[in-house]
């Protein structure tokens, strides 16, 4: 039986959606093609109608997630930080930031995946630099990079500890540090 174009698109969307959740929850290596297929309600064999390999799925999932996040504009770097360092985001491993969930794993993925990640990192830095503190473009770019790195690191560390109070302290202290750092505003 022939599958309609609409159904093909829906199936592909389900595979990408489930892969994005599973990869963020458990990492690239511990998730199998069969698990992604089953979560999407498809057979393992049907998977290969949509993706050439697991590595192709990883690359396309990263692109899918990061393009979906593009629409989530924030008024400023600090508005983003407030949401990013929230308890809700920290606890939402399957739906939270791809970088905080699998960022270090991408170093061991294909060049295609790393190309996608690299381009999205460039775009995010440019977006953050528009509202980062600083007297000129170079200072704002440096602040954007440092502040985003601090946010990601805080979420990664907070997710690794099994002490809720410590996890909250890590994210709230990072937010406070970001606010204080904005007041320093070094010259170009």
C-alpha positions as CSV (number, residue, x, y, z in Angstrom):
1,X,0.0,0.0,0.0
2,X,1.4,3.4,-1.0
3,X,1.8,6.0,1.7
4,X,0.6,9.5,0.9
5,X,3.1,12.4,0.9
6,X,1.3,13.8,3.9
7,X,1.8,10.6,5.8
8,X,5.4,10.4,4.8
9,X,6.0,13.9,6.2
10,X,4.1,13.0,9.4
11,X,6.2,9.9,9.9
12,X,9.4,11.7,9.3
13,X,8.3,14.4,11.8
14,X,7.5,11.8,14.4
15,X,10.9,10.1,13.9
16,X,12.7,13.4,14.3
17,X,10.5,14.4,17.3
18,X,11.1,11.1,19.1
19,X,14.8,11.1,18.3
20,X,15.2,14.6,19.6
21,X,13.6,13.6,22.9
22,X,15.4,10.3,23.3
23,X,18.8,11.8,22.3
24,X,18.5,14.6,24.8
25,X,17.3,12.3,27.5
26,X,19.9,9.5,27.0
27,X,22.6,10.7,24.5
28,X,23.3,9.6,20.9
29,X,25.1,6.3,21.7
30,X,22.6,4.8,24.1
31,X,19.6,5.3,21.8
32,X,19.0,2.7,19.0
33,X,17.3,3.1,15.7
34,X,14.8,0.4,16.8
35,X,13.9,2.5,19.9
36,X,13.4,5.7,17.8
37,X,11.3,3.8,15.3
38,X,9.1,2.2,18.0
39,X,8.7,5.5,19.8
40,X,7.4,7.0,16.6
41,X,5.1,4.0,16.0
42,X,7.0,2.7,13.0
43,X,8.9,-0.5,12.3
44,X,12.7,-0.6,12.4
45,X,12.7,-1.4,8.6
46,X,10.5,1.7,7.8
47,X,13.2,3.9,9.4
48,X,15.5,3.4,6.4
49,X,12.9,4.9,4.1
50,X,13.5,8.2,5.9
51,X,17.2,8.1,6.9
52,X,20.3,6.5,5.5
53,X,21.8,5.6,8.8
54,X,21.7,6.5,12.5
55,X,24.4,9.1,11.8
56,X,22.1,10.7,9.2
57,X,19.3,10.7,11.8
58,X,21.6,12.4,14.3
59,X,22.5,15.1,11.8
60,X,19.0,15.7,10.7
61,X,17.7,15.6,14.3
62,X,20.2,18.3,15.3
63,X,19.1,20.4,12.4
64,X,15.5,19.8,13.3
65,X,15.9,20.8,16.9
66,X,18.1,23.8,16.3
67,X,15.8,25.2,13.6
68,X,12.8,24.7,15.8
69,X,14.6,26.7,18.6
70,X,15.3,29.5,16.1
71,X,11.7,30.7,16.5
72,X,12.2,31.1,20.2
73,X,13.4,34.7,20.2
74,X,14.1,36.4,23.5
75,X,14.1,40.1,24.2
76,X,17.7,39.9,25.5
77,X,20.5,37.7,26.5
78,X,19.3,38.1,30.1
79,X,15.7,37.1,29.3
80,X,17.1,34.0,27.7
81,X,19.3,33.4,30.7
82,X,16.4,33.6,33.1
83,X,14.5,31.0,31.2
84,X,17.5,28.8,30.5
85,X,18.7,28.7,34.1
86,X,15.2,28.0,35.4
87,X,14.3,24.8,37.3
88,X,11.8,23.9,34.6
89,X,14.5,24.0,31.9
90,X,17.0,22.1,34.0
91,X,14.5,19.3,34.7
92,X,13.3,19.1,31.1
93,X,16.1,16.9,29.7
94,X,14.1,15.5,26.8
95,X,12.8,18.9,25.7
96,X,15.5,21.3,26.8
97,X,18.6,22.7,25.2
98,X,20.3,20.3,22.7
99,X,23.7,21.8,23.5
100,X,23.4,21.2,27.3
101,X,22.1,17.7,26.7
102,X,24.5,16.3,24.0
103,X,26.9,19.1,23.3
104,X,30.0,17.2,24.2
105,X,28.9,14.1,22.3
106,X,28.8,16.1,19.0
107,X,32.6,16.1,19.0
108,X,32.4,12.4,18.1
109,X,29.7,12.7,15.4
110,X,30.0,13.1,11.7
111,X,31.3,16.2,9.9
112,X,27.7,16.8,8.6
113,X,26.4,17.0,12.2
114,X,29.3,19.2,13.4
115,X,28.7,21.5,10.4
116,X,25.1,22.0,11.5
117,X,26.1,22.6,15.1
118,X,28.9,25.0,14.2
119,X,26.6,27.1,12.0
120,X,23.9,27.2,14.8
121,X,26.6,28.2,17.4
122,X,27.7,31.1,15.1
123,X,24.1,32.2,14.7
124,X,23.4,32.1,18.4
125,X,26.5,34.0,19.3
126,X,25.6,36.7,16.9
127,X,22.0,36.9,18.3
128,X,23.3,37.1,21.9
129,X,25.9,39.7,21.0
130,X,23.1,42.1,20.0
131,X,22.0,42.4,23.7
132,X,25.2,41.4,25.6
133,X,26.9,44.0,27.8
134,X,29.9,45.9,26.4
135,X,31.0,49.1,24.9
136,X,31.6,47.8,21.4
137,X,31.0,44.8,19.1
138,X,34.1,42.8,20.1
139,X,33.3,43.2,23.8
140,X,29.7,42.3,23.3
141,X,30.6,39.2,21.3
142,X,33.1,38.1,24.0
143,X,30.4,38.7,26.7
144,X,27.9,36.7,24.7
145,X,30.2,33.8,24.3
146,X,31.3,33.8,27.9
147,X,27.8,34.2,29.3
148,X,26.3,31.5,27.1
149,X,29.1,29.1,28.0
150,X,28.5,29.8,31.7
151,X,24.8,29.1,31.3
152,X,25.4,25.8,29.5
153,X,28.0,24.8,32.0
154,X,25.7,25.6,34.9
155,X,22.8,23.5,33.4
156,X,25.2,20.6,32.7
157,X,26.6,20.6,36.2
158,X,23.2,21.1,37.8
159,X,21.9,18.1,35.9
160,X,24.7,15.9,37.1
161,X,24.3,16.4,40.8
162,X,21.7,14.4,42.8
163,X,21.2,17.2,45.4
164,X,18.3,19.4,44.4
165,X,19.4,22.3,46.7
166,X,22.9,22.3,45.1
167,X,21.4,22.1,41.6
168,X,19.3,25.2,42.3
169,X,22.2,27.0,43.9
170,X,24.3,26.3,40.8
171,X,21.8,27.8,38.4
172,X,20.7,30.7,40.6
173,X,24.4,31.6,41.4
174,X,25.2,31.6,37.7
175,X,22.2,33.9,37.0
176,X,23.4,36.3,39.7
177,X,26.9,36.2,38.4
178,X,25.6,37.0,34.9
179,X,23.7,40.0,36.2
180,X,26.8,41.3,38.1
181,X,29.0,40.7,35.1
182,X,26.7,43.0,33.0
183,X,27.5,45.8,35.4
184,X,31.2,45.5,34.8
185,X,31.0,46.6,31.1
186,X,34.7,46.7,30.2
187,X,35.7,49.0,27.4
188,X,36.5,47.7,23.9
